[in-house]
Amino acid sequence: MLNNPVGAVTYTPNNSANGSLHARWAFSAQEDVHIVCQGTAIRQKTGATPPQRSDVNSDTPTYDPFIGTYSIAYTGPDGHESDPWDLLITKRDEIYHAIWSKNDIVHYHGIGFVSQGDLICGWRPIT
């Protein structure tokens, strides 16, 4: 096991009205776990307009399926679903930033980018 555990996650937009994301993840701190775990993120209704970004070549804002605040429950290697986490995804230029928290305490942070329609992030615990 690494002294500084790291994780990897991909988020795939589900083509659903609620803006959910399908997660596949792994974490180096899970010893003897050799499977990819999963989860589902549900976009939280904030009353704001849908997340948008401006295309580099256009002044017209376009919808971004990843930017937003989510409630996400992950399924671990034992098949049991975790208590929900709060997930905040923001973006600056091409790079996405993610923060995972519970009870308003940030536990993990990560960065990522989109590849073939999926958001791919590396993440680690807050130290």
C-alpha positions in Angstrom: 0.0 0.0 0.0 1.2 3.5 -0.7 1.9 5.9 2.1 -0.1 8.5 0.3 -3.2 6.7 -1.1 -4.6 7.8 -4.4 -7.8 7.0 -6.3 -9.1 7.1 -9.8 -12.7 7.6 -10.9 -14.5 8.0 -14.2 -17.9 9.7 -14.4 -20.2 8.8 -17.4 -23.3 10.9 -18.0 -26.5 8.9 -17.8 -28.9 10.1 -20.5 -31.6 10.8 -17.9 -33.6 13.9 -17.0 -32.1 14.1 -13.5 -28.5 14.7 -14.8 -27.1 11.6 -13.0 -23.6 10.3 -13.5 -22.4 6.7 -13.4 -19.2 6.3 -11.4 -16.5 3.6 -11.7 -13.7 4.0 -9.1 -10.7 2.4 -7.4 -8.6 3.4 -4.3 -5.1 2.3 -3.5 -5.8 2.2 0.3 -8.1 -0.8 -0.2 -5.7 -3.6 0.3 -6.4 -6.9 -1.5 -9.2 -5.3 -3.5 -8.8 -6.1 -7.2 -12.1 -4.9 -8.7 -13.5 -1.7 -9.9 -16.3 -0.4 -7.7 -19.3 1.7 -8.8 -21.6 4.5 -7.8 -24.4 6.8 -8.9 -24.3 10.6 -8.6 -27.6 12.5 -8.7 -27.5 16.2 -9.5 -28.9 18.3 -6.7 -31.6 20.9 -7.6 -30.2 24.3 -6.7 -32.7 26.5 -8.3 -30.0 27.9 -10.5 -29.8 27.6 -14.3 -28.2 24.4 -15.6 -24.4 24.3 -15.6 -22.9 26.0 -18.7 -19.6 26.6 -20.3 -18.6 28.7 -23.2 -17.2 26.9 -26.1 -13.7 28.2 -27.0 -14.8 29.0 -30.5 -18.2 30.5 -29.7 -19.8 33.1 -27.4 -22.8 30.8 -27.0 -22.9 29.0 -23.7 -23.4 25.2 -23.9 -24.6 22.7 -21.3 -21.8 20.8 -19.4 -23.0 17.4 -18.1 -20.4 17.3 -15.3 -20.4 20.7 -13.6 -22.6 20.8 -10.6 -23.4 19.6 -7.1 -24.3 16.0 -6.6 -25.3 13.5 -4.0 -23.4 10.3 -4.7 -23.6 6.8 -3.1 -20.7 4.4 -3.9 -20.8 0.7 -3.8 -17.7 -0.8 -2.3 -16.0 -4.1 -3.0 -18.3 -5.8 -0.5 -21.3 -4.8 -2.7 -22.8 -2.5 0.0 -23.8 1.0 -0.8 -22.1 3.8 1.2 -23.9 6.6 2.9 -24.2 9.5 0.4 -21.3 11.9 -0.2 -21.6 15.4 -1.4 -19.7 15.9 -4.7 -18.9 19.3 -6.2 -17.5 19.5 -9.7 -16.2 22.8 -11.1 -14.2 23.6 -14.2 -11.5 26.0 -15.1 -10.5 26.0 -18.8 -10.0 22.3 -19.7 -9.5 21.0 -16.1 -12.3 19.9 -13.8 -11.9 20.1 -10.0 -13.8 17.8 -7.7 -14.4 17.9 -3.9 -16.0 15.1 -1.9 -17.4 15.9 1.5 -19.7 14.7 4.3 -21.4 16.9 6.8 -19.7 20.0 5.3 -16.2 18.5 5.9 -14.1 18.0 2.8 -12.4 14.5 2.8 -11.1 14.2 -0.8 -10.1 16.4 -3.7 -9.2 15.7 -7.3 -8.6 17.0 -10.8 -9.5 15.6 -14.1 -10.4 16.0 -17.8 -12.9 14.7 -20.3 -11.8 11.8 -22.6 -14.2 10.2 -25.0 -17.2 11.7 -23.2 -16.2 10.6 -19.7 -14.8 12.7 -16.9 -11.6 11.0 -15.6 -10.3 12.2 -12.3 -7.4 11.3 -10.0 -8.1 12.0 -6.3 -6.6 11.7 -2.8 -7.5 12.4 0.8 -7.2 15.9 2.2 -4.2 16.0 4.5 
